[in-house]
Amino acid sequence: MHIISIISSLLLLSSINGCKNTQAKAITEERSLGEIIVEPQKELSQYHKAYFASGCFWCVEAIFESVIGVEEVVSGYSGGTAQNANYKAVSAGYTNHAEAVEIFYDTTKVDYPTLLQVFFGSHDPTTLNRQGPDRGRQYRSAIFYQNDEEKEIAQSYKNQLDNSDIFAKSIVTEFVPLDVFYAAEDYHQDFERRNPNQGYVKAVSIPRLNKFKRKFPELLKEGHHAH
């Protein structure tokens, strides 16, 4: 009876772990096409821009769009070696691009150091080429700086975090000079807002967004409280 009990326990544990692995795989595969809506382009020439990558751009876009002073966020691709980028090629790892976001922000309401606070505070920058259930170089943590000032500010902020006890492991975020940012396909833009019931959005994106909102309520636009 004792041997049978042990075998039964092992089978149950294996089943639980299998469910977790299957769920993670299903969540990743469920990043499928959503509703395609093309909205009118905003006039954004008066705003400053910043570029980050920290996992699935559906998640990252929604996080930054909740921040005071951020006027627009565009999902896209940056940091690759290929001369162009599209979702199929990037997600397959053919181009070495990261899923990234282009942020348009009002410097009278939010500054670059605050955007760095949002960036580092809304993902795990100690995981290499991974964020949540998403694995691969396209999901790496990266800051694409536009000039020496941004680079120095970002590296100084990263050093402060490394010297604190905020993260148990060392930060692996890449610091890369911005070369080209390619806007992603239309169906990726505002994906989380347009597809709140999509599987990945419900399981990963919304919980990640709400975790950020609970952590930084003082940075949120009016009406963007956590659910």
N, CA and C of each residue as an Amber inpcrd file, in Angstrom:
protein
   681
   0.8380000  -1.2150000   0.0000000   0.0000000   0.0000000   0.0000000
   0.8660000   1.2560000   0.0000000   1.9930000   1.1930000   0.7690000
   2.8650000   2.3570000   0.8610000   3.4540000   2.6900000  -0.5030000
   3.9110000   1.6620000  -1.2370000   4.4870000   1.8700000  -2.5720000
   3.4450000   2.4380000  -3.5170000   2.2470000   1.9080000  -3.4540000
   1.1630000   2.3950000  -4.3170000   0.8680000   3.8600000  -4.0170000
   0.8820000   4.2180000  -2.7270000   0.6230000   5.6050000  -2.3290000
   1.6770000   6.5350000  -2.8930000   2.9510000   6.1350000  -2.8250000
   4.0400000   6.9520000  -3.3550000   3.8980000   7.1470000  -4.8560000
   3.6060000   6.0420000  -5.5580000   3.4360000   6.1200000  -7.0140000
   2.2830000   7.0480000  -7.3730000   1.1950000   6.9620000  -6.6370000
   0.0300000   7.8200000  -6.8930000   0.3810000   9.2840000  -6.6950000
   1.1680000   9.5710000  -5.6460000   1.5710000  10.9520000  -5.3650000
   2.4460000  11.5030000  -6.4760000   3.3800000  10.6740000  -6.9560000
   4.2660000  11.1120000  -8.0390000   3.4890000  11.3840000  -9.3140000
   2.5280000  10.5360000  -9.5970000   1.7100000  10.7370000 -10.7970000
   0.9060000  12.0190000 -10.6910000   0.3800000  12.3100000  -9.4960000
  -0.3960000  13.5330000  -9.2930000   0.4800000  14.7640000  -9.4760000
   1.7150000  14.7400000  -8.9050000   2.6360000  15.8570000  -9.0370000
   3.0020000  16.0800000 -10.4890000   3.2470000  14.9760000 -11.1980000
   3.5790000  15.0710000 -12.6170000   2.4480000  15.6940000 -13.3970000
   1.2270000  15.3400000 -13.0300000   0.0530000  15.8820000 -13.7090000
  -0.0710000  17.3780000 -13.4970000   0.2120000  17.8420000 -12.2600000
   0.1230000  19.2730000 -11.9560000   1.1630000  20.0450000 -12.7500000
   2.4150000  19.5550000 -12.7320000   3.4730000  20.2310000 -13.4770000
   3.1740000  20.2260000 -14.9640000   2.6140000  19.1330000 -15.4480000
   2.2550000  19.0510000 -16.8580000   1.2140000  20.0800000 -17.2280000
   0.2620000  20.2780000 -16.3350000  -0.7730000  21.2840000 -16.5890000
  -0.1650000  22.6670000 -16.6850000   0.8170000  22.9510000 -15.8050000
   1.4650000  24.2550000 -15.8270000   2.2060000  24.4670000 -17.1330000
   2.9520000  23.4450000 -17.5490000   3.7030000  23.5530000 -18.7930000
   2.7800000  23.7120000 -19.9880000   1.6880000  22.9470000 -19.9820000
   0.7260000  23.0320000 -21.0810000   0.0720000  24.4020000 -21.1140000
  -0.2410000  24.9250000 -19.9290000  -0.8840000  26.2320000 -19.8690000
   0.0440000  27.3110000 -20.3970000   1.3250000  27.2720000 -20.0040000
   2.2810000  28.2650000 -20.4720000   2.4230000  28.2040000 -21.9830000
   2.4710000  26.9700000 -22.5110000   2.5870000  26.7920000 -23.9600000
   1.3440000  27.3210000 -24.6670000   0.1860000  27.0340000 -24.0920000
  -1.0740000  27.4810000 -24.6970000  -1.1780000  28.9940000 -24.6770000
  -0.7420000  29.5980000 -23.5540000  -0.7900000  31.0530000 -23.4490000
   0.0810000  31.6830000 -24.5150000   1.2930000  31.1510000 -24.6820000
   2.2050000  31.6980000 -25.6740000   1.6310000  31.5540000 -27.0840000
   1.0780000  30.3810000 -27.3670000   0.5280000  30.1480000 -28.7010000
  -0.7320000  30.9660000 -28.9480000  -1.3850000  31.4230000 -27.8580000
  -2.6400000  32.1290000 -28.0170000  -2.4400000  33.5880000 -28.3880000
  -1.1920000  33.9990000 -28.6070000  -0.9550000  35.3450000 -29.0850000
  -1.3040000  35.3900000 -30.5670000  -2.5720000  35.2480000 -30.8460000
  -3.0580000  35.1710000 -32.2130000  -3.6410000  36.5000000 -32.6420000
  -4.0340000  36.5860000 -33.8920000  -4.5530000  37.8340000 -34.4300000
  -5.8260000  38.2500000 -33.7280000  -5.9320000  39.5510000 -33.4920000
  -7.1370000  40.0870000 -32.8730000  -7.9100000  40.9220000 -33.8740000
  -8.7760000  41.7460000 -33.3580000  -9.5910000  42.6010000 -34.2130000
  -8.7090000  43.6470000 -34.8750000  -8.8810000  43.8610000 -36.1630000
  -8.0520000  44.8140000 -36.9030000  -8.8160000  46.1190000 -37.0670000
  -8.3130000  47.1650000 -36.4220000  -8.9280000  48.4840000 -36.5030000
  -7.8230000  49.5030000 -36.7420000  -7.9680000  50.3310000 -37.7510000
  -6.9860000  51.3630000 -38.0340000  -7.5790000  52.7010000 -37.6210000
  -6.9560000  53.3430000 -36.6540000  -7.4510000  54.6200000 -36.1630000
  -6.6980000  55.7670000 -36.8360000  -7.2830000  56.9770000 -36.8760000
  -6.5990000  58.1340000 -37.4630000  -5.2890000  58.4180000 -36.7310000
  -4.2730000  58.8060000 -37.4800000  -2.9890000  59.1100000 -36.8930000
  -3.0370000  60.4400000 -36.1290000  -2.4160000  60.4590000 -34.9550000
  -2.3460000  61.6860000 -34.1760000  -1.1790000  62.5390000 -34.6560000
  -1.2580000  63.8300000 -34.3910000  -0.1370000  64.7240000 -34.6420000
   0.7780000  64.6520000 -33.4170000   1.9620000  64.0910000 -33.5890000
   2.8260000  63.7990000 -32.4480000   4.1970000  64.4740000 -32.5280000
   4.3590000  65.3720000 -33.4730000   5.6810000  65.9640000 -33.6950000
   6.1780000  66.8030000 -32.5220000   5.2640000  67.2810000 -31.6670000
   5.6740000  68.1300000 -30.5500000   6.1370000  67.3450000 -29.3310000
   6.0130000  66.0110000 -29.3930000   6.3520000  65.1880000 -28.2350000
   7.7570000  64.5900000 -28.3480000   8.3660000  64.3440000 -27.1840000
   9.6260000  63.6120000 -27.1380000   9.3400000  62.1180000 -27.2920000
  10.3700000  61.3570000 -27.6820000  10.1990000  59.9200000 -27.8810000
  11.1890000  59.1250000 -27.0230000  10.7790000  57.9290000 -26.6570000
  11.6450000  57.0010000 -25.9260000  11.3390000  55.5890000 -26.4100000
  12.3210000  54.6970000 -26.2790000  12.1830000  53.3520000 -26.8390000
  12.6480000  52.2950000 -25.8330000  11.7660000  51.3250000 -25.5800000
  12.0650000  50.2570000 -24.6230000  11.5580000  48.9120000 -25.1450000
  12.1290000  47.8420000 -24.5960000  11.6400000  46.4800000 -24.8510000
  11.6430000  45.7370000 -23.5260000  10.5280000  45.1000000 -23.2000000
  10.4710000  44.3480000 -21.9370000   9.4350000  43.2350000 -22.0130000
   9.5560000  42.4380000 -23.0590000   8.6190000  41.3380000 -23.2380000
   7.5610000  41.6550000 -24.2820000   6.4520000  40.9820000 -24.1890000
   5.3510000  41.1500000 -25.1420000   4.9520000  42.6120000 -25.2810000
   4.9750000  43.1320000 -26.5060000   4.6640000  44.5580000 -26.6560000
   3.2020000  44.8930000 -26.4040000   2.3160000  43.8980000 -26.4440000
   0.9280000  44.1840000 -26.0440000   0.9010000  44.6600000 -24.5930000
   1.6570000  43.9730000 -23.7470000   1.7100000  44.3110000 -22.3250000
   2.3870000  45.6620000 -22.1030000   3.5310000  45.8480000 -22.7360000
   4.3380000  47.0480000 -22.5110000   3.6080000  48.2960000 -22.9920000
   2.9590000  48.1940000 -24.1350000   2.1970000  49.3170000 -24.6700000
   1.1130000  49.7490000 -23.6890000   0.3590000  48.8080000 -23.1630000
  -0.7330000  49.1240000 -22.2440000  -0.2190000  49.7690000 -20.9650000
   0.9140000  49.3060000 -20.4740000   1.4920000  49.8730000 -19.2540000
   1.8600000  51.3330000 -19.4530000   2.6160000  51.6290000 -20.4930000
   3.0500000  53.0110000 -20.7060000   1.8850000  53.9300000 -21.0540000
   0.8770000  53.4100000 -21.7180000  -0.2690000  54.2560000 -22.0610000
  -1.0870000  54.6500000 -20.8350000  -0.8690000  53.9890000 -19.7180000
  -1.5860000  54.3460000 -18.4910000  -0.8840000  55.4500000 -17.7030000
   0.2920000  55.8750000 -18.1510000   1.1300000  56.8060000 -17.3930000
   0.8380000  58.2620000 -17.7660000   0.7410000  59.0880000 -16.7610000
   0.5310000  60.5240000 -16.9540000   1.6320000  61.0910000 -17.8470000
   1.2510000  61.8900000 -18.8360000   2.2120000  62.5390000 -19.7140000
   2.5440000  61.7680000 -20.9730000   2.1330000  60.5070000 -21.0260000
   2.3580000  59.7080000 -22.2360000   1.1720000  59.9010000 -23.1680000
   1.4390000  60.4230000 -24.3440000   0.3750000  60.7250000 -25.2970000
   0.0440000  59.5390000 -26.1930000   1.0520000  58.7820000 -26.5900000
   0.8420000  57.6630000 -27.5130000   1.9570000  56.6540000 -27.3580000
   1.6290000  55.3900000 -27.5690000   2.6250000  54.3190000 -27.5700000
   2.3800000  53.4570000 -28.7990000   3.4440000  53.1730000 -29.5260000
   3.3600000  52.3630000 -30.7350000   4.1290000  51.0690000 -30.5100000
   3.4910000  49.9450000 -30.7660000   4.1700000  48.6540000 -30.6960000
   4.9800000  48.4380000 -31.9660000   6.1560000  47.8470000 -31.8210000
   6.9770000  47.6240000 -33.0030000   8.1820000  46.7530000 -32.7190000
   9.2080000  46.9230000 -33.5380000  10.3910000  46.0730000 -33.4760000
  11.6490000  46.9300000 -33.5810000  12.6640000  46.5800000 -32.7810000
  13.9250000  47.3170000 -32.8470000  15.0650000  46.4100000 -32.3960000
  16.2860000  46.8280000 -32.7350000  17.4690000  46.1180000 -32.2680000
  17.9000000  44.9330000 -33.1000000  17.3200000  44.7580000 -34.2660000
  17.6550000  43.6010000 -35.0920000  18.7170000  43.8820000 -36.1320000
  19.0950000  42.8370000 -36.8240000  20.1220000  42.9550000 -37.8580000
  19.5280000  42.9810000 -39.2640000  18.3010000  42.5300000 -39.4040000
  17.6620000  42.5190000 -40.7170000  17.2460000  43.9310000 -41.1180000
  17.0750000  44.1480000 -42.4190000  16.7370000  45.4650000 -42.9300000
  15.2480000  45.7760000 -42.8230000  14.4730000  44.8310000 -42.3570000
  13.0420000  45.0460000 -42.1730000  12.5770000  44.1060000 -41.0710000
  11.3410000  44.2880000 -40.6520000  10.8190000  43.4470000 -39.5770000
   9.3170000  43.2860000 -39.7160000   8.8390000  42.0940000 -39.4520000
   7.4090000  41.8360000 -39.3860000   7.2000000  40.7790000 -38.3080000
   5.9520000  40.6280000 -37.8770000   5.6760000  39.7760000 -36.7290000
   6.1020000  38.3280000 -36.9490000   5.8230000  37.8150000 -38.1270000
   6.1400000  36.4120000 -38.4030000   7.6400000  36.1590000 -38.3010000
   8.4370000  37.0290000 -38.8990000   9.8910000  36.8470000 -38.8970000
  10.4850000  37.0850000 -37.5170000  10.0080000  38.1240000 -36.8280000
  10.5440000  38.4510000 -35.5100000  10.2060000  37.3600000 -34.4980000
   8.9550000  36.8990000 -34.4960000   8.5360000  35.8840000 -33.5240000
   9.2260000  34.5420000 -33.7670000   9.6720000  34.3280000 -34.9920000
  10.4060000  33.1010000 -35.3150000  11.8930000  33.2340000 -34.9950000
  12.3310000  34.4460000 -34.6400000  13.7220000  34.6670000 -34.2880000
  14.6540000  34.8530000 -35.4650000  14.1030000  35.1750000 -36.6380000
  14.9270000  35.2830000 -37.8390000  15.6800000  36.6070000 -37.9550000
  15.2350000  37.6490000 -37.2670000  15.7790000  38.9940000 -37.5050000
  16.5720000  39.5590000 -36.3300000  16.4960000  38.9270000 -35.1670000
  17.1260000  39.3710000 -33.9240000  16.5060000  40.6630000 -33.3790000
  15.3610000  41.0640000 -33.8990000  14.6770000  42.2230000 -33.3380000
  14.0070000  41.8560000 -32.0190000  13.8200000  42.8570000 -31.1870000
  13.0240000  42.6990000 -29.9750000  11.6580000  43.3300000 -30.2060000
  10.6420000  42.7680000 -29.5830000   9.3550000  43.4530000 -29.5480000
   9.5540000  44.6810000 -28.6750000   9.3280000  45.8480000 -29.2280000
   9.6410000  47.0990000 -28.5450000   8.4710000  48.0750000 -28.6470000
   8.5960000  49.1860000 -27.9260000   7.5760000  50.2300000 -28.0130000
   8.2390000  51.5820000 -28.2430000   7.5370000  52.4200000 -28.9820000
   7.9300000  53.8080000 -29.2110000   6.9610000  54.6730000 -28.4050000
   7.4950000  55.4530000 -27.4820000   6.6720000  56.2300000 -26.5590000
   6.7740000  57.7090000 -26.9010000   5.6320000  58.3560000 -27.0740000
   5.5650000  59.7990000 -27.2810000   5.0980000  60.4270000 -25.9710000
   5.9290000  61.3090000 -25.4070000   5.5870000  61.8400000 -24.0940000
   5.7940000  63.3500000 -23.9910000   5.0270000  63.9480000 -23.1000000
   5.0420000  65.3810000 -22.8410000   6.0120000  65.6500000 -21.6970000
   7.1170000  66.3340000 -21.9820000   8.1500000  66.5460000 -20.9680000
   7.7170000  67.5140000 -19.8700000   6.6040000  68.2010000 -20.0580000
   6.1010000  69.0650000 -18.9850000   5.3130000  68.2600000 -17.9530000
   5.0260000  66.9880000 -18.2790000   4.2380000  66.1480000 -17.3830000
   4.9880000  64.9040000 -16.9040000   5.9310000  64.4350000 -17.6920000
   6.6970000  63.2480000 -17.3120000   8.0870000  63.3620000 -17.9340000
   9.0990000  62.9180000 -17.1990000  10.4650000  62.9950000 -17.7170000
  11.0300000  61.6010000 -17.9910000  12.2120000  61.5710000 -18.5840000
  12.8280000  60.3040000 -18.9630000  13.1390000  59.4220000 -17.7550000
  13.6660000  59.9790000 -16.6550000  13.8880000  59.1340000 -15.4780000
  12.6120000  58.4570000 -14.9660000  11.4790000  59.1360000 -15.0790000
  10.2200000  58.5140000 -14.6570000   9.8410000  57.3810000 -15.5940000
  10.0900000  57.5500000 -16.8790000   9.8300000  56.4630000 -17.8270000
  10.7280000  55.2580000 -17.5200000  11.9460000  55.5210000 -17.0780000
  12.8330000  54.4250000 -16.6600000  12.2750000  53.7160000 -15.4290000
  11.6910000  54.4950000 -14.5300000  11.0580000  53.9110000 -13.3490000
   9.9180000  52.9870000 -13.7620000   9.1410000  53.4160000 -14.7340000
   8.0470000  52.5900000 -15.2530000   8.6100000  51.3380000 -15.9120000
   9.6320000  51.5120000 -16.7200000  10.2480000  50.3870000 -17.4370000
  10.7590000  49.3210000 -16.4700000  11.6310000  49.7100000 -15.5490000
  12.2170000  48.7360000 -14.6350000  11.2050000  48.2140000 -13.6100000
  10.1870000  49.0140000 -13.3140000   9.2070000  48.6210000 -12.3150000
   8.0580000  47.7900000 -12.8360000   8.0200000  47.5610000 -14.1420000
   6.8840000  46.8380000 -14.7300000   7.2690000  45.5080000 -15.3610000
   8.5230000  45.0690000 -15.1820000   8.9220000  43.7520000 -15.6710000
  10.0930000  43.2660000 -14.8350000  10.5240000  42.0420000 -15.0800000
  11.6790000  41.4830000 -14.3820000  12.9030000  41.6270000 -15.2810000
  13.7620000  42.6120000 -15.0180000  14.9280000  42.8400000 -15.8810000
  16.0980000  41.9060000 -15.5890000  15.8720000  40.9160000 -14.7280000
  16.9420000  39.9630000 -14.4040000  16.7970000  38.6500000 -15.1670000
  15.7420000  38.5060000 -15.9430000  15.5420000  37.2740000 -16.7190000
  16.0540000  37.4820000 -18.1410000  16.9400000  36.6310000 -18.5820000
  17.5680000  36.7760000 -19.8880000  16.6870000  36.2030000 -20.9900000
  16.3650000  37.0590000 -21.9660000  15.5860000  36.6280000 -23.1300000
  14.2780000  35.9440000 -22.7370000  13.6510000  36.4880000 -21.7170000
  12.3870000  35.9070000 -21.2750000  11.6090000  36.9360000 -20.4640000
  10.2920000  36.8650000 -20.5850000   9.4090000  37.6440000 -19.7270000
   8.1190000  36.8620000 -19.5670000   7.8420000  36.4270000 -18.3390000
   6.6560000  35.6160000 -18.1110000   6.7270000  34.3320000 -18.9050000
   5.6430000  33.9850000 -19.6060000   5.6330000  32.7340000 -20.3700000
   6.3280000  32.8390000 -21.7280000   6.7780000  34.0500000 -22.0810000
   7.3670000  34.2820000 -23.3960000   8.8840000  34.1460000 -23.3500000
   9.4240000  33.2890000 -24.2060000  10.8600000  33.0580000 -24.2340000
  11.4180000  33.2950000 -25.6330000  12.6410000  33.8270000 -25.6790000
  13.2910000  34.0840000 -26.9510000  13.8980000  35.4760000 -26.9600000
  14.8490000  35.7080000 -27.8620000  15.5220000  37.0100000 -27.9500000
  14.5430000  38.1420000 -28.2220000  13.4330000  37.8420000 -28.8790000
  12.4680000  38.9020000 -29.1890000  11.7860000  39.4500000 -27.9410000
  11.9280000  38.7480000 -26.8110000  11.2970000  39.1900000 -25.5580000
  12.3320000  39.7080000 -24.5590000  13.5170000  40.0580000 -25.0250000
  14.5700000  40.5110000 -24.1250000  14.2620000  41.8920000 -23.5380000
  14.9480000  42.1850000 -22.4510000  14.8460000  43.4960000 -21.8070000
  15.9070000  44.4060000 -22.4220000  15.4750000  45.5560000 -22.9550000
  16.4300000  46.4380000 -23.6310000  15.9750000  47.8950000 -23.5690000
  16.9640000  48.7610000 -23.4860000  16.7390000  50.2040000 -23.5870000
  17.4400000  50.6670000 -24.8500000  16.6990000  51.2700000 -25.7420000
  17.2620000  51.7930000 -26.9830000  17.4240000  53.3090000 -26.8220000
  18.6350000  53.7190000 -26.5060000  18.8720000  55.1400000 -26.2220000
  19.1520000  55.9090000 -27.5140000  18.7330000  57.1820000 -27.5060000
  18.8550000  58.0180000 -28.6990000  20.0720000  58.9240000 -28.6770000
  20.6570000  59.1050000 -27.5050000  21.8150000  59.9930000 -27.3740000
  22.5780000  59.6380000 -26.0990000  23.7200000  60.2830000 -25.9020000
  24.5650000  59.9910000 -24.7460000  23.8670000  60.3420000 -23.4350000
  23.0560000  61.3830000 -23.4470000  22.3600000  61.7820000 -22.2180000
  21.4130000  60.6830000 -21.7460000  20.6130000  60.1560000 -22.6690000
  19.7170000  59.0590000 -22.3060000  20.5040000  57.8470000 -21.8190000
  21.6020000  57.5320000 -22.4930000  22.4200000  56.3880000 -22.1100000
  22.9430000  56.5450000 -20.6880000  23.4590000  57.7320000 -20.3690000
  24.0210000  57.9750000 -19.0400000  22.9490000  57.9150000 -17.9630000
  21.7910000  58.5110000 -18.2380000  20.6950000  58.4910000 -17.2650000
  20.2420000  57.0520000 -17.0160000  20.0920000  56.2970000 -18.1000000
  19.6130000  54.9150000 -17.9870000  20.6190000  54.0330000 -17.2530000
  21.8970000  54.1590000 -17.5720000  22.9130000  53.3340000 -16.9120000
  23.0470000  53.7020000 -15.4400000  22.9230000  54.9900000 -15.1270000
  22.9820000  55.4260000 -13.7370000  21.8130000  54.8480000 -12.9450000
  20.6220000  54.8620000 -13.5470000  19.4370000  54.3110000 -12.8810000
  19.6050000  52.8080000 -12.6650000  20.1180000  52.1250000 -13.6670000
  20.3400000  50.6780000 -13.5680000  21.3490000  50.3740000 -12.4660000
  22.4120000  51.1770000 -12.3660000  23.4190000  50.9660000 -11.3330000
  22.8300000  51.1510000  -9.9350000  21.9440000  52.1320000  -9.7990000
  21.2760000  52.3430000  -8.5180000  20.4680000  51.1150000  -8.1210000
  19.7640000  50.5520000  -9.0780000  18.9660000  49.3610000  -8.8000000
  19.8460000  48.1770000  -8.4410000  20.9630000  48.0200000  -9.1570000
  21.8750000  46.9070000  -8.8750000  22.4800000  47.0240000  -7.4770000
  22.6570000  48.2550000  -7.0120000  23.2530000  48.4790000  -5.6960000
  22.2200000  48.4580000  -4.5800000  20.9730000  48.3000000  -4.9340000
  19.9060000  48.2010000  -3.9440000  19.5390000  46.7300000  -3.7710000
  18.5310000  46.4760000  -2.9560000  18.0710000  45.0910000  -2.7720000
  16.7190000  44.8570000  -3.4410000  16.4000000  45.6810000  -4.4400000
  15.1090000  45.5680000  -5.1280000  15.0240000  44.2600000  -5.9010000
  16.1090000  43.9020000  -6.5890000  16.1400000  42.6520000  -7.3510000
  17.1560000  41.6990000  -6.7270000  16.7770000  40.4490000  -6.6370000
  17.6540000  39.4420000  -6.0200000  18.8340000  39.0820000  -6.9190000
  18.6520000  39.2470000  -8.2410000  19.7050000  38.9090000  -9.1960000
  20.1230000  40.1490000  -9.9720000  21.2250000  40.0390000 -10.6960000
  21.7360000  41.1700000 -11.4760000  20.8400000  41.4690000 -12.6740000
  20.7420000  42.7180000 -13.0030000  19.9400000  43.1610000 -14.1470000
  20.6740000  42.8080000 -15.4450000  19.9500000  42.2460000 -16.3950000
  20.5480000  41.8430000 -17.6750000  20.0510000  42.7130000 -18.8370000
  19.3980000  43.8010000 -18.5300000  18.8810000  44.7050000 -19.5630000
  20.0030000  45.1560000 -20.4910000  19.7440000  45.1110000 -21.7830000
  20.7190000  45.5670000 -22.7730000  20.5700000  47.0690000 -23.0040000
  21.6870000  47.7490000 -23.2210000  21.6890000  49.1690000 -23.5700000
  22.1990000  49.2700000 -25.0000000  21.3110000  49.6780000 -25.8890000
  21.6120000  49.6200000 -27.3180000  21.2850000  50.9670000 -27.9670000
  22.2060000  51.5200000 -28.7650000  21.8750000  52.7620000 -29.4770000
  20.7440000  52.5070000 -30.4720000  19.7740000  53.3780000 -30.4750000
  18.6420000  53.2120000 -31.3880000  19.1090000  53.3360000 -32.8290000
  18.7680000  52.3620000 -33.6300000  19.0590000  52.4110000 -35.0590000
  17.7620000  52.6910000 -35.8090000  16.9230000  51.6790000 -35.8960000
  15.6440000  51.8230000 -36.5900000  14.5420000  51.2170000 -35.7350000
  13.4070000  51.8800000 -35.7030000  12.2170000  51.3140000 -35.0700000
  11.1870000  51.0900000 -36.1550000  10.7190000  49.8450000 -36.2690000
   9.6860000  49.5050000 -37.2410000   8.3550000  49.3490000 -36.5060000
   7.3590000  50.1270000 -36.8890000   6.0340000  49.9770000 -36.2850000
   5.4740000  48.6080000 -36.6480000   4.8450000  47.9650000 -35.6840000
   4.2450000  46.6560000 -35.9320000   2.9790000  46.7800000 -36.7510000
   2.4790000  45.6590000 -37.2020000   1.2620000  45.6080000 -37.9980000
   0.0930000  46.2430000 -37.2380000  -0.8820000  46.7660000 -37.9660000
  -1.9970000  47.5060000 -37.3680000  -2.7210000  46.7080000 -36.2930000
  -2.8560000  45.3980000 -36.4940000  -3.6440000  44.6190000 -35.5370000
  -2.9580000  44.5070000 -34.1740000  -1.6670000  44.8270000 -34.0980000
  -0.9650000  44.7930000 -32.8120000  -1.1640000  46.0720000 -31.9990000
  -1.5460000  47.1630000 -32.6510000  -1.6540000  48.4310000 -31.9440000
  -2.8740000  48.4430000 -31.0190000  -2.6540000  48.8770000 -29.7740000
  -3.7250000  48.9140000 -28.7530000  -4.3990000  47.5490000 -28.6220000
  -3.6210000  46.4930000 -28.7640000  -4.1900000  45.1500000 -28.7860000
  -4.9050000  44.8110000 -27.4900000  -4.2960000  45.1390000 -26.3710000
  -4.9110000  44.7870000 -25.0860000  -6.2440000  45.5040000 -24.8950000
  -6.2840000  46.7800000 -25.2320000  -7.5280000  47.5420000 -25.0690000
  -8.6290000  47.0260000 -25.9880000  -8.2650000  46.6210000 -27.1920000
  -9.2590000  46.1800000 -28.1640000  -9.7020000  44.7360000 -27.9690000
  -8.8670000  43.9590000 -27.2890000  -9.1450000  42.5290000 -27.1560000
  -9.0480000  42.0690000 -25.7010000  -9.8480000  42.6450000 -24.8060000
  -9.7350000  42.3230000 -23.3760000 -10.0750000  40.8780000 -23.0360000
 -10.8000000  40.1930000 -23.9070000 -11.2000000  38.8120000 -23.6310000
 -10.3360000  37.7770000 -24.3360000  -9.3120000  38.2240000 -25.0550000
  -8.4060000  37.2930000 -25.7230000  -7.6160000  36.5270000 -24.6540000
  -7.3260000  35.2600000 -24.9060000  -6.7390000  34.3820000 -23.9020000
  -5.4690000  34.8990000 -23.2610000  -4.4920000  35.2780000 -24.0720000
  -3.2240000  35.7670000 -23.5420000  -3.4190000  37.0650000 -22.7740000
  -4.2460000  37.9310000 -23.3040000  -4.5030000  39.2240000 -22.6530000
  -5.0780000  39.0160000 -21.2560000  -6.0580000  38.1180000 -21.1450000
  -6.6910000  37.8540000 -19.8430000  -5.7220000  37.1900000 -18.8620000
  -4.9100000  36.2740000 -19.3700000  -4.0360000  35.4820000 -18.4960000
  -2.7260000  36.1770000 -18.1420000  -2.2100000  37.0210000 -19.0410000
  -0.8860000  37.6000000 -18.8490000  -0.8920000  39.1290000 -18.8550000
  -1.4350000  39.7250000 -19.9180000  -1.3250000  41.1760000 -20.1000000
  -2.0420000  41.9740000 -19.0170000  -3.2950000  41.6540000 -18.7700000
  -4.0740000  42.4070000 -17.7890000  -3.5240000  42.2410000 -16.3740000
  -3.1910000  41.0130000 -15.9320000  -2.5710000  40.8830000 -14.6060000
  -1.2650000  41.6690000 -14.4870000  -0.4610000  41.6780000 -15.5470000
   0.7940000  42.4370000 -15.5010000   0.5170000  43.9360000 -15.4020000
  -0.4580000  44.4120000 -16.1460000  -0.8310000  45.8260000 -16.0940000
  -1.3440000  46.2010000 -14.7080000  -2.2130000  45.3850000 -14.1520000
  -2.7680000  45.6860000 -12.8300000  -1.6990000  45.6460000 -11.7380000
  -0.7380000  44.7570000 -11.8740000   0.3660000  44.7020000 -10.9140000
   1.1430000  46.0040000 -10.9370000   1.3960000  46.5240000 -12.1330000
   2.0840000  47.8040000 -12.2610000   1.2600000  48.9310000 -11.6460000
  -0.0380000  48.9540000 -11.9300000  -0.8980000  50.0240000 -11.4250000
  -0.9540000  50.0430000  -9.8990000  -0.9920000  48.8730000  -9.2950000
  -1.0130000  48.8060000  -7.8330000   0.3160000  49.2870000  -7.2370000
   1.3840000  49.0970000  -7.9840000   2.7210000  49.4640000  -7.5180000
   2.9780000  50.9580000  -7.6480000   2.4210000  51.5860000  -8.6970000
   2.6950000  53.0020000  -8.9680000   1.4000000  53.7940000  -9.1990000
   0.4990000  53.8520000  -8.2350000  -0.7660000  54.5740000  -8.4380000
  -0.5670000  56.0620000  -8.7040000   0.5320000  56.6150000  -8.1890000
   0.7870000  58.0530000  -8.3530000   1.1690000  58.4230000  -9.7860000
   1.5200000  57.4450000 -10.6080000   1.9280000  57.7200000 -11.9890000
   0.7960000  57.5630000 -12.9930000  -0.3790000  57.1530000 -12.5280000
  -1.4580000  56.7860000 -13.4380000  -2.3240000  57.9700000 -13.8520000
  -2.7690000  57.9210000 -15.0960000  -3.7530000  58.8820000 -15.5890000
  -5.0740000  58.6640000 -14.8470000  -5.8880000  59.6860000 -14.8480000
  -7.1980000  59.5700000 -14.2190000  -8.0230000  58.4950000 -14.9200000
  -8.6470000  57.6270000 -14.1380000  -9.4600000  56.5720000 -14.7040000
  -8.6990000  55.3120000 -15.0480000  -7.4090000  55.2740000 -14.7500000
  -6.5950000  54.0960000 -15.0740000  -6.2160000  53.3170000 -13.8160000
  -7.1400000  53.1840000 -12.8910000  -6.8700000  52.4430000 -11.6600000
  -6.8610000  50.9410000 -11.9380000  -6.2730000  50.2030000 -11.0190000
  -6.2120000  48.7400000 -11.1540000  -7.5920000  48.1330000 -10.9140000
  -7.8710000  47.0260000 -11.6130000  -9.1510000  46.3240000 -11.4540000
  -8.9720000  45.1440000 -10.5270000
